[in-house]
């Protein structure tokens, strides 16, 4: 290797002005190429004819409400007492109503509604609600609007927005659940689509 590098180094040293000029030309060419290609990034993805894509297309045409991105809100009690989260049902429903009124949100599940089994944890200290967006990739502003509404929870209720993987939080104890709900929010999009 040194047999190659030694002559290369001597050649660069003898023609240092030429080497600097070549590097500057390459830099200018790279910047011009980047500017020409633009800075618009597109994270949409489709493979026409693919079974998965056909399924997504059918879902979007027949069930447009269910074809957007989704996130989950986990509500827990903050008083540390023996009260379970169902005692804060009114506050949780107020928050969910405000989230449901946002323009980008197509639906919000009511965790206390009949037929919503598995929405309340076994120990009664956590409740899970699903937020369904009307687009596959909600903007940062739309996600922040949901986060802002969720942050207004009071009356002994703490809430955090997570992705679809939040279901397991209902099956673990409160001590472990607290470590998950203090992490940043994550949004989930339908299979085959990008996530944020």
N, C-alpha and C positions, 0 to 999 in steps of 0.2 A: 504494500500500500504506500509506503514511504517513497518507493521508486516512482510512483505516479505523482504524489503530492509535492515532492521537492521541486521537480521541474515546473509544475503548475504554479507554485508559489513564486519561483524566480521569474516566470513569464508574466505573472500579474504585477510583480514589483517593477519590472522593466517597462510595462505598458500601463501604469496605474491611471493615467488620464483617460486612456481609451476604455479601461474597465469601468471607471466611474461614469463615463458618458453612456456606456452600454446599459449599466444598471439604471441610470436616470431614464433612458429611453424605455426600458422595460417597465419601470414604475409608471411613467406617463401612459404607456399603452394599457396597462392594467387598470388604471383609473379611468381612462377613456372608455374601456370596455365595460366597466362597472356602471358608468354613467349612461352609456348607451343602452344597456340591458335594463336599467331602471331598478327601483327598490321595492316594487310591488311584489309581495309574496302571496302565493295562493296555496292554501292547504286543502283544497277540495280534491277528492280522489274518486274516480269511478273507472270501472273496467266493464264496458258494455258487453253484454252477453254472459257475464259471469253469474253463476247461480246466486251468490251473495248479493250482487248488485241488483239482480232481478227481484230478489226478496225485498231489498231496500226500496226499490221503485214501487212495488206493490204496497208496501207499508205506507209509503208517502202518499200514494194516490187514494188508498182506501181508509187509512187512519192517519190523517195529517197531524192530528194532535199528538199522536204517539211517535211521530217520526223525528221530532226535534231532540235537542240535547236535554239531559236530565241531571238533576242534582238532588241531594237529600239533605234535609235539615234534621239535626239531632237536638232534641230539647232535653235538658236535665234540670233537676232542682238544685238550687244553690244553698238552701238553708241548712243542709246537712242533718236535718232531723229525720223523724220517721215517716214524714209525709211523702207519699209517692207523687209522681208527676201528674197524675190525673186530677189532683187537687188544684192544679194550675191550668186546668182545661180552658177556662175563659181567656186567660192571657195568651195561651198558645194559639187558640182559634183566632184571636185578634191579630196576632202576627201573621198567621197564615192567610187571613182575609186581605191584609195589606199587601202581602207578596202576590196573591192571586190577582190583585187589581193592577199590577204593573203591566205595561204594554207588551213586553216581550214574553210574558208568562202565559201559556195556554191553559194550564191547569195546575192545581195543587191538591194532593190527597189529604183528606181529613183522617188523621190517625185514630180518631175516636168513633168514626162511623161504623155502623154494622157491616160486617164482612171484611173489615180491615184487620184480620188476624195477623199477629206477628209484628204489629206496629208499636206495641208497648212491650218494654223489656220484662223479663220474668220477675225481676226484683221491683218492678214498678217505678224505677228511678230514671228511665229514659223513654222518649217517644220519638218515632221516626216518621217524617212526612216527605213525600216526593214532590219536587218542583219540575214541571215539564215545560220546556221552552218551545216556542213556535218556530225556531230555526235550529239548524244543525250546529252552528257555531255562534253562540251568543257573544256579543261584543263585551269588552271589558266593562263598559259603562252599564250594560244590562246586568252583568254579574255583580257589579258593585252596588247596583240599586237593590238587588235581592239581599246582598250582604248588609246593606244599610238598614233595610227593614227588619232583618233578623236581629241586628244589633240593638233594636229598640225594645227587645223583650225585657220585661222587668217583673216585679211581683214574685221574686224567688225563682225565676226561670233563667237559665242560661242556654244559649243556642249557638250552633255552629253549622256551617254549610259544608257538605262533603259530597263525594261522588257516590255512585251506586254501591260501592263496596262497604258502605256504612251499615248494612244490615247486620253484620257480625257484631256490631257494638251492642245490640240488644241481648246477645247471648253471653256477654262477659260481665264480670263484676264491675262495680262502680269505680274501684281504684284503678283498674286497667283502662276503663272507658275514659277517665279524665285525661290520661296521657294522650289518647287518640283525639279527643275533642279540642285539645289545645294546639293541634297542628294546623298548618294552613289549609285553606279550602281547596278542594279539587272538584272539577266538573267532569262528568262522564258524557260521552256522546254515544250514539247508537253504534253497534258493531260495524266495523269497516270504515269508521269515520275517525277523524283526529280528535285528540283530547287536549285540554289546556291544563 
